[in-house]
Amino acid sequence: MSSYLSHKQTSTGGAHRVVVFSSPTCVWCTRAKTYLRSRSVPFRDVDVSSNPAAARDLVRRTGQMGVPVIEIDGRPIVGFDQARIDSALGLRAN
């Protein structure tokens, strides 16, 4: 397992590993991270623009070159899809 995925996070709703693959200039990445913070969901932020190994791994595993990709418990969600994020985390819609 890659080092950027080895950190296990927990939330009040149970243990979930949440990883956000992002870049600093991505508006939707910022929105996704802001949303997760607003819901008190801990996550690991992986900047693929400064981590070529993570970028390659993301493409290999998901086929996606764009960000954000939010991985929850090993399952990728492409883009900022609030309904799918809520569902994957067992959260009620805001």
Sequence and secondary structure as in RCSB ss.txt:
>XXXX:A:sequence
MSSYLSHKQTSTGGAHRVVVFSSPTCVWCTRAKTYLRSRSVPFRDVDVSSNPAAARDLVRRTGQMGVPVIEIDGR
PIVGFDQARIDSALGLRAN
>XXXX:A:secstr
  GGG    EETTEE  EEEEE TT HHHHHHHHHHHHTT   EEEETTT HHHHHHHHHHH   SS EEEETTE
EEES  HHHHHHHHT    
